[in-house]
Amino acid sequence: MTEPVRRDATDRCPGVFTTHVAADGAVARVRLPGGRIRPDQLETLAQAAAAHGDGYLELTARANLQLRGLTDVDAVADAVIKAGLAPSSTHDKVRNIEVSPLTGRIGGIADVRPLADLLDDRLQAADVSASLSGRFLFGLDDGRGDIARREPDVCAIVRSAAVPGEIVADVLVGGAVLGSARGDETVATELLAVAADMIDICHGAWRVADLAETERTELDDRVRARLAPAVGGPTPQPPTSQPPTSQPPASQPPDPIVGWFDQDDGGVLLGAVVELARLPARLAEFVAAVQAPIVVTPDREILICDLDEGVAETVVRVLAPMGLIFDAASPWAAVSCCVGAPGCAKALAPVRDDLLVRIRDGEPVTEREHWVGCGRRCGSPSGPHRSVEATPDGGYVTHRR
Ligand code: SF4
């Protein structure tokens, strides 16, 4: 039987208006619904990180950007607000919307970016959503299955778009398909209604997984009663950057979106990663200078989109030597970590330093790995991975998750 999770503390997730105080200074998290950020916005964040932080933008497991070691949180908040990246002080931390990163450019049944904008607007306008936890996660999957398989609290996965502009999507709650909805307006309404129902059923719940069995049953019953029958169908596998040579084992993640990709409209999309998922401010300014749309992904990738071939070649030639990694075979496309010591007071080890040593001197990386400084396992990937956790005796223990 599922035990309910009852939270005895307020949600301390950082945002722009309420930063988290870590051992190395304040941390501000900038929500990017769908991971999208304009070049001018990226430039603003880079300048704020250089002037008031540790000089890096951290890529998070929810496709957000984080500034750390802040000495002037008000100056950073002012810059973020001016850039249009924090449109609501009351709803800043609830704008957690993961979206298929390639939607509208490569594959997928429909472009769900307009739905993401609509959901973000409605989320900010809804009174009830202000009391949502900053951990509650909305997902919009354009039909390829990349977001649905991460099991957000509530997710819409597009099943058809037979009528232009009118999608039909299945709605999943905690990974279970409960029905379907038609059209962006209805889908957005249903996703928000799930969040409102969860709060109504159990005010202290942060996530659907926190609910007791009876509460979860009540939530599912309410949602099913509103929705049309599920459309169903197999969930397509996410696209890969190269043809599969063999059936990957269940614990192996899909290929990273790293390298050169041809868009459906003839443009080029470049995907890259950076060491330790920390984008140096100077490099971020160069990425912004490309003047192309940017998407960050829940796998901590940076996508530079809508390029023509000549510009794409120049971007690779200039930015690869500066630290953008365009090689999908790089270990940095498969490893991640929490901040560890000394940035986090709870850390049992200097995780970043140890991971750097592991990558430079250790065994090849053959599966997704996430290194953490304690059992809280911050920033862990949602899919199967090898979790390498620091222990009090100064070593690490490995778990499969
Ligand atoms: S996993 Fe532990 S050590 Fe790492 S950031 Fe979270 S609390 Fe700190």
Boltz pocket constraint, residues with backbone or C-beta under 6 A from the ligand:
constraints:
  - pocket:
      binder: B
      contacts: [[A, 338], [A, 339], [A, 340], [A, 341], [A, 344], [A, 345], [A, 346], [A, 347], [A, 348], [A, 372], [A, 373], [A, 374], [A, 375], [A, 376], [A, 377], [A, 378]]
      max_distance: 6.0
